Amino acid sequence: MGLASYDVIESGSSWGVLHDGNVEGTYDTKEAAFEAAVAAASLAIRQGHEVRVSAPSRAAGNKTALGAATN
């Protein structure tokens, strides 16, 4: 089994999850994108993959903890 990597990234004015070279989903907050990434990672674990999930600090996006206009 291989590595399943999920990276929460800024995608224009929203957030997405980078997986296998593609940005998947459009989310209003970094937290929502992270939750989607964790759900996908959970399925990958069940299939026997090594899993990595990453999310940027508040320095990304609009400089709020959740990446939305306000917390």
C-alpha positions as CSV (number, residue, x, y, z in Angstrom):
1,M,0.0,0.0,0.0
2,G,1.1,3.5,-0.7
3,L,1.0,6.9,1.0
4,A,-2.2,8.8,1.0
5,S,-1.4,12.5,1.6
6,Y,-4.0,15.2,2.1
7,D,-2.9,18.8,2.3
8,V,-5.3,21.6,3.2
9,I,-4.5,24.5,0.9
10,E,-5.7,28.0,0.0
11,S,-7.6,27.9,-3.3
12,G,-8.5,31.4,-4.5
13,S,-10.8,32.8,-1.9
14,S,-11.7,29.4,-0.4
15,W,-9.9,26.2,0.8
16,G,-9.4,22.9,-0.9
17,V,-7.7,19.5,-0.2
18,L,-4.7,18.6,-2.4
19,H,-4.6,14.9,-3.0
20,D,-2.8,13.0,-5.7
21,G,-1.9,16.3,-7.5
22,N,-5.5,17.5,-7.7
23,V,-7.3,20.1,-5.5
24,E,-10.5,18.5,-4.4
25,G,-13.5,20.3,-2.9
26,T,-14.3,24.0,-2.2
27,Y,-14.6,24.9,1.4
28,D,-15.4,28.2,3.1
29,T,-13.1,27.5,6.0
30,K,-9.8,25.8,6.6
31,E,-11.5,23.7,9.3
32,A,-14.1,22.4,6.9
33,A,-11.4,21.4,4.4
34,F,-9.5,19.7,7.2
35,E,-12.6,17.7,8.3
36,A,-13.1,16.5,4.7
37,A,-9.4,15.5,4.5
38,V,-9.6,13.6,7.8
39,A,-12.7,11.7,6.6
40,A,-10.9,10.7,3.4
41,A,-7.8,9.8,5.4
42,S,-10.0,7.5,7.6
43,L,-11.1,5.6,4.5
44,A,-7.5,5.3,3.3
45,I,-6.4,3.9,6.7
46,R,-9.0,1.2,6.4
47,Q,-7.5,0.3,3.0
48,G,-4.1,-0.1,4.6
49,H,-2.4,3.1,3.4
50,E,0.0,5.2,5.3
51,V,-1.7,8.5,5.8
52,R,-0.6,12.1,6.3
53,V,-2.8,15.1,6.8
54,S,-1.5,18.7,6.9
55,A,-3.1,22.2,7.4
56,P,-1.4,25.6,7.4
57,S,-1.2,27.9,10.4
58,R,-3.1,31.1,10.7
59,A,-0.5,32.8,8.6
60,A,-2.2,31.4,5.5
61,G,-5.4,32.6,4.0
62,N,-6.8,35.8,5.6
63,K,-4.8,35.4,8.8
64,T,-7.6,33.9,11.0
65,A,-7.3,30.6,12.8
66,L,-10.1,29.0,10.8
67,G,-9.3,30.8,7.5
68,A,-12.6,32.5,7.3
69,A,-13.3,36.2,7.3
70,T,-13.9,36.0,11.0
71,N,-13.6,33.3,13.6
